[in-house]
Amino acid sequence: MISNALLASTGITLALLFLLLGQLRFLIPYRLLLIHHYGTTILLCVAVLFVNLTAALFTLGRRFFLKDTGRKLAHFDRELNSGRTQMPPHLHSQELH
């Protein structure tokens, strides 16, 4: 889940940065001045954006892709404990010890 959120937020952040770079071409003559005076602030804002996007995508992923996971796992556990489901021999709990 975390790796998916990081990958998606990296793509979204890069897309937004390229979009902004295309729209702000008129600032190219002033880039050294802007980087010198505001480089740290710009980098901090991009880092905060990246962290917030990662958190939002992680939350959305957990909300929509892990929906009813506990209920599904409880159902699977009940089936295993009832003995109706065949388990592969290498997964029996007695053989793990």
VMD Tcl script that draws the C-alpha trace (Angstrom):
set ca {
  {0.00 0.00 0.00}
  {2.75 2.44 0.90}
  {4.73 1.76 -2.25}
  {1.63 2.27 -4.41}
  {0.88 5.57 -2.66}
  {4.50 6.72 -3.08}
  {4.55 5.81 -6.75}
  {1.26 7.57 -7.47}
  {2.20 10.69 -5.49}
  {5.56 10.85 -7.27}
  {3.81 10.78 -10.63}
  {1.24 13.38 -9.62}
  {3.89 15.68 -8.11}
  {6.07 15.45 -11.22}
  {3.07 16.10 -13.47}
  {2.15 19.18 -11.44}
  {5.74 20.45 -11.49}
  {6.01 20.02 -15.27}
  {2.66 21.76 -15.72}
  {3.83 24.68 -13.57}
  {7.19 24.87 -15.36}
  {5.36 25.11 -18.67}
  {3.02 27.82 -17.42}
  {5.74 29.93 -15.73}
  {8.16 30.25 -18.67}
  {8.09 34.03 -18.38}
  {10.05 33.69 -15.10}
  {13.05 31.98 -16.76}
  {15.16 35.18 -16.88}
  {14.73 35.52 -13.11}
  {15.39 31.89 -12.17}
  {18.72 32.49 -10.40}
  {17.20 35.25 -8.32}
  {14.12 33.16 -7.50}
  {16.19 30.09 -6.59}
  {18.55 32.16 -4.46}
  {15.81 33.92 -2.50}
  {12.99 31.39 -2.52}
  {14.63 28.04 -3.31}
  {14.29 26.67 0.22}
  {10.65 27.75 0.47}
  {9.79 26.26 -2.91}
  {11.50 22.98 -2.03}
  {9.71 22.87 1.34}
  {6.34 23.48 -0.35}
  {6.98 20.71 -2.88}
  {7.99 18.34 -0.04}
  {4.83 19.17 1.94}
  {2.74 18.64 -1.21}
  {4.41 15.26 -1.78}
  {3.84 14.12 1.82}
  {0.21 15.25 1.77}
  {-0.43 13.53 -1.56}
  {1.16 10.34 -0.25}
  {-1.00 10.42 2.88}
  {-4.17 11.13 0.89}
  {-3.49 8.36 -1.62}
  {-2.63 5.93 1.18}
  {-5.88 6.79 2.95}
  {-7.91 6.41 -0.25}
  {-6.19 3.11 -0.99}
  {-6.97 1.75 2.44}
  {-10.54 2.99 2.25}
  {-11.42 1.57 -1.16}
  {-9.05 -1.36 -1.71}
  {-9.06 -2.85 1.78}
  {-12.79 -2.56 2.25}
  {-14.29 -5.30 4.46}
  {-10.93 -7.02 4.85}
  {-11.63 -8.04 8.45}
  {-14.94 -9.61 7.53}
  {-13.37 -11.52 4.64}
  {-10.52 -12.77 6.81}
  {-12.96 -13.87 9.52}
  {-14.93 -15.83 6.92}
  {-11.73 -17.48 5.67}
  {-10.70 -18.30 9.25}
  {-14.08 -19.89 9.97}
  {-13.77 -22.06 6.86}
  {-10.29 -23.20 7.83}
  {-11.32 -24.06 11.39}
  {-14.40 -25.99 10.25}
  {-12.22 -28.43 8.30}
  {-14.17 -28.12 5.06}
  {-11.31 -26.45 3.22}
  {-8.33 -28.53 2.21}
  {-5.01 -27.02 3.22}
  {-1.80 -27.77 1.37}
  {0.47 -30.03 3.44}
  {3.19 -27.41 3.82}
  {0.78 -24.99 5.52}
  {-0.39 -27.18 8.39}
  {0.28 -25.63 11.75}
  {1.67 -28.88 13.24}
  {4.42 -29.05 10.66}
  {5.58 -25.50 11.30}
  {7.06 -26.39 14.71}
}
mol new
graphics top color blue
foreach p $ca { graphics top sphere $p radius 0.5 }
foreach p [lrange $ca 0 end-1] q [lrange $ca 1 end] { graphics top cylinder $p $q radius 0.2 }
display resetview
